[in-house]
Amino acid sequence: MHRTPDSRLLSNLLQHEKEYTKQLLSLLDTSNASLASLAAYAAASPQPLSQIIMAVAGSLAAADDALRRYAHSVELWRDTMARLKDMEDEVGNVIRDKEILFVPRGCCQAYC
């Protein structure tokens, strides 16, 4: 059975996705600071250990880049869903206006 879309559900989804994106970006900021500290530690370490730490930092930086691309994709998806909500709201307004303005045939004959 198909149900009529409820804009509250989409609004709720958009709100949670906004919070989710905010948390992802906060995580990336923290991770960036952590990677900077790891790079500083690697620079202060003796040569063989320094190379290993820098390789690990490089792998973590690559993971951060992937997460950053994912966060960007979530933002794009959220924007698309927001546009969908706007269109659903517009259709809902048109339907409401039609119901207000529509006068069925024969309705006015009872009053004439």
C-alpha positions in Angstrom: 0.0 0.0 0.0 1.4 3.4 -1.0 1.2 6.1 1.7 1.1 9.8 1.0 4.5 11.4 1.8 4.7 13.0 5.2 7.0 16.0 5.1 7.7 15.6 8.8 9.5 12.3 8.1 11.6 14.0 5.4 12.3 17.0 7.7 13.3 14.6 10.5 15.7 12.8 8.1 17.2 16.1 6.9 17.8 17.2 10.5 19.5 14.0 11.4 21.6 14.0 8.2 22.6 17.6 9.0 23.8 16.5 12.5 25.5 13.5 11.0 27.5 15.7 8.5 28.4 18.1 11.3 29.8 15.3 13.4 31.7 13.9 10.4 33.3 17.3 9.8 34.1 17.7 13.5 35.8 14.2 13.4 37.8 15.2 10.4 39.0 18.4 12.1 40.1 16.4 15.2 41.8 13.8 12.9 43.7 16.5 11.1 45.1 17.9 14.4 46.0 14.3 15.4 47.8 13.7 12.1 49.8 16.9 12.6 50.9 15.7 16.0 51.8 12.3 14.6 53.9 14.0 11.9 55.7 16.1 14.5 56.4 13.0 16.5 57.7 11.3 13.4 60.0 14.2 12.6 61.4 14.0 16.2 61.9 10.2 16.0 65.1 8.4 14.9 65.4 7.6 11.2 64.0 4.0 10.8 61.1 4.7 13.2 60.4 8.0 11.6 59.8 6.4 8.2 57.4 3.9 9.6 55.5 6.5 11.5 55.3 8.7 8.4 54.0 5.7 6.4 51.3 5.1 9.0 50.4 8.9 8.9 50.2 8.7 5.2 47.7 5.8 5.4 45.7 7.6 8.0 45.7 10.8 5.8 44.4 8.7 2.9 41.6 7.4 5.1 40.7 10.9 6.1 40.5 12.0 2.5 38.1 9.1 1.8 36.0 10.1 4.8 36.1 13.7 3.6 34.8 12.6 0.2 32.1 10.6 1.9 31.1 13.6 4.0 30.8 15.7 0.9 28.6 13.0 -0.8 26.3 13.0 2.3 26.1 16.8 2.0 25.2 16.6 -1.7 22.6 13.9 -0.9 21.1 16.0 1.9 20.9 19.0 -0.5 19.1 16.8 -3.0 16.7 15.6 -0.3 16.1 19.2 0.8 15.1 20.1 -2.8 12.8 17.1 -2.9 11.2 18.3 0.3 10.7 21.8 -1.2 9.1 20.2 -4.3 6.8 18.0 -2.1 5.8 21.0 -0.1 5.0 22.9 -3.3 2.9 20.1 -4.6 1.1 19.9 -1.3 0.3 23.6 -1.5 -1.1 23.2 -5.0 -3.3 20.3 -3.9 -4.5 22.3 -0.9 -5.2 25.3 -3.0 -7.0 23.2 -5.5 -9.2 21.7 -2.8 -10.0 25.2 -1.5 -10.8 26.6 -4.9 -12.5 23.6 -6.5 -16.3 23.8 -6.6 -17.9 20.5 -7.6 -20.6 20.7 -10.3 -24.1 21.0 -8.9 -22.9 22.4 -5.6 -24.0 25.9 -6.2 -27.4 24.8 -7.6 -28.6 24.1 -4.1 -28.0 27.7 -3.1 -29.6 29.3 -6.2 
